[in-house]
Amino acid sequence: MRFTKMHGLGNDYLYVYGEVPANIAALSQKLSERHFGAGSDGMIYIAPSSVADFKMRIFNADGSEAMMCGNGIRCVGKYVYDKGYTDKTRVTVETLSGIKTLELRVIAGKVRQVSVDMGNTVVSPDKRIDLHSGAITCTPVSVGNPHAVLFVDDAESAPVTTVGPQIEHNDAFPGGVNVEFAQLIAPNTLRMRVWERGSGVTMACGTGACATASAAVSKGLCAFGQPIFVQLDGGTLEITVTRDYRVTMTGPAETVYEGETVIC
């Protein structure tokens, strides 16, 4: 099996063009392992679509399937253009959370940056949750996949690895949830760290950045219709949220290497 390792701000996946195999859960677990596999946050399969230019399916490092990945879909745009599957710079991609439109920025024949129309987010009223470590208040946000955003005084010291998994598996979120710890550090600038459902700590989460920016504008911490810069462990994403909560995400996409493996 041939694959391409790519990343968006350090949020890395193994990309395969073709149909998803029956043993995908075990395959994603095996290849994502960072000591005995290729090492990644999961696998993304790309194939033709009957309703869009392409479709993508996302499998986390634990083998579970994700509905959407913001960093991952930017890399899909780079993959299909750089490998010659399309010559269009405006591409539609079918996902489990709907069809997304990508605008590809091409420099010297390669995609360097991608803007994604993420559709509309849904920001729900704050929710108080009782955890083993104490009660917390979070803002639930849907970006096609579920998020719980916590605004903190210091994102660097936030209990991502302890509180994150408690919230992910809390009964308040029956299907699990992605957890963001965010701090306003300057006007329209957020520092965010993430615990991703099914993957744990990752260097970046595109949908998480969209969720955090949406929660921030809902609380008056950031402005509607202006670029909001979300600083993640792996770099910065630019997010814009309109007054009807339609979100655009812009960021880089990078190829790391091409690989080949034999799976028994």
N, C-alpha and C positions, 0 to 999 in steps of 0.2 A: 504494500500500500504506500502510495506517495502522498506526502503532506507538505504543507508550507507553514512554518511557524511565523506568526505575525503578532504585533502588539499595538495597542493604542494607549499611550502613556503608561506602559508597563503592564497593562491588563492583557495577558497573552493567551492565545489560543492556537490550536493546531487546525489548519484549514484543509478541507478535502473537497474536491469537486466530484460529485457523484451521489448516488442514492445511499441513504442511511442503512447500515447493516443491521441484522437482527440482534447481534451481540453488542450493540453500541454502549450500553451501560458499563459492561465489563471492560470494553475497549477504552472508553474515556477514562475510567479509573486507572487502568494500567498505564496508558501513555501519558496521562497528566502527572503521574507521580514524579517528583523532582529528583529523586535519587536513582530509581530503577526504570524510569520512563524518559520520554523526551522532556517532560516538565512543562506544565501549563496550567491555566485556570480552567481548562476544559477543551472541547472540540467543537468546531463549527463546520457543518456540511452545507455546500452550495450546490444548487441544481437549477435547471430551467423551471419556469413557473407558467401556469396557464392563465394567471391573472396579473402578472407583473413581469418585469424583465428576468428576474431571478427570485429564488426563494432561499431562505436560510433556516437551518435548525441548529439549536444551541444546546450543548450538553455540558453540564458542570463537571468539575473534577470528581464529584461523588457519584456520577452517572445519571443524576436527575436531569430532566429537560427544562430549560429556561424559556420563557416566552419572548424575551427581548434582551439585547445587549447593545448599549450605545457605542462602546468602544469597538465591539465586535463587528457591528454593521459598517462602521467606517472602513475597517480592514476588508470587508467584503467588497466595498466599492473599489478599493485599490486592487484587490485580487483580480476581479473580473476585467478591469481595464488593463492593468499591467500585463496580464496573461493573454490578452487579445480575445476574450470572450465577448467584448463589446467595444465599440469605438465612440460610444455616447458619453458625454460628460454629465448628463442628467439621467439617472438610473432609478428605477423603482425596484423595491425588494419586498417580497412577501414574507411576513413573519407571523408568529402565533398571536401577536398583538396588533395585526393589521399591516397594510401596505405602507412602507416608508419611502420617501423620495430623497435621493442623495444628489448633491451638487459636488462634482469632483473638480478639484483644482489641480491642473496638470502642469508640471514644470519639466522641461527637457524629456518629454515623453513618458514621465512617470507621475502617478498621483502622489501628491505630497500632503494635501489637506482635504478634508471632506466636511461639508455641512449637511446636516440631516434634519429634515422636517419631522419631528418626533410626534406630531399630532397634539392633541389636547391632554393635559394632565388633569387629574381630579384631586383637589386638596380637601381632605375631610377635617372636621373639628378635632381639636387636640384630644388625645386619649390618655388616661392615667392607667398605668399597668403596675401591678404588684409583682416584684421579682424576688428571688432569694436574697439579693443584695439590697433590697429596699424598693420603694415605689419610684417610678419615673413617669415623666410626661413626654409624649412624643406626638408628632404630627403625621398622620397617615396620608400618603400620597400614592396615587396610581399613575404609572407611566406606561400602562399596558401590563406591567408587572408591579408587585406591591413593595412599598417602601415605608419605613418608619424613620422620620427625621427628628433628631434631638439637637437642640441648640445648646451649646455649652460655652463656658467661659474660656476654656483652653483646649482646643482640639488636640494639641500635641500630647497632653496627659490624659485624654479621655480613655475610659476603660473599654476600648474596642474589643479586646480579646476575651473579656469576662462578661460584660453586659451585653455585647453584641449577640453571642450565641443564646443567651437567656431570652432576649427579645425575639430572635429568629424562631425559636421553638415554643414561644408562649402561646397559651390557648386563645389569646386575643387575635392571633393570626393563624387560623387553622391550617393554611397551606404553607406556612413559613413566610418570612419577610426579609428583605434586604434592610440593613440598618446603617444610617448615616449619622455621624457626629460632626456638627458644623459650628463654626465660629465666624462671626462678622469681624473682619480685621481691618477693613477700610470701606469707604462708600462703594457699593456694588462689587465688593470683593469678599469672597468667602474662603475659609480654609476648611476642608472636609476630609474626613477619613471614613473608611467603609468596612463593614462586615457583610460580605455577600452571601446570600442564601445559597447553600450547596457548595461554596468554595472557600468560605472563611475570609481572612484579611486579603484584599487585593490592592494593588498599587493605584488603581483607578476604577471608577464605575460611571459609565456615561449616563445611564438612566438614573443613577443615584445623584449625579450632578444636576440633572434636570429636575428631579424631585426636590432636591435641596433648594435650588433657585426658586422653584414654584412656591415652596413653603415660605421662603424668605420674603417674596413679594406679597404673599397673602398676609404677612405680619407687619408689613411696612418697613422691613429691614433693608430691602433693595427696591429698585424702581422698575415698574413695568416699561416694556418697550426699549430698554437700554441694555447694552452688553453687561452681563454679570460674569465676572471672572471667578471660576471655582478652582482653587488650588488643591490638587490631589497629591498623594505621595509620588506619583509618577510624572506630574506636570500639571499644566493648566488647561481647562476647557472654557470656551466662551459660550455662554447660554443667554438666550433672549426669550423673555416670556411676555406675550401680549396680554391685554386686559381680559381676553376670553381664555387665557391660559393655554394658548398654542405656543409650543416651545420649539426653538431651533437650537441645535447643538453644533458647534464647529470645533474641530480638533485634528491632530495629525493621525496618520496611519503609517506603520513601518513594517517592512519585511525583515525577519531575522535570518532565517535560513530555509533551504529546501531539504527535506528528509525522505528517507525510504525505510520501511520496516516490514518484517515478515511476522504476521500474526497467526499463531497456530490455534 
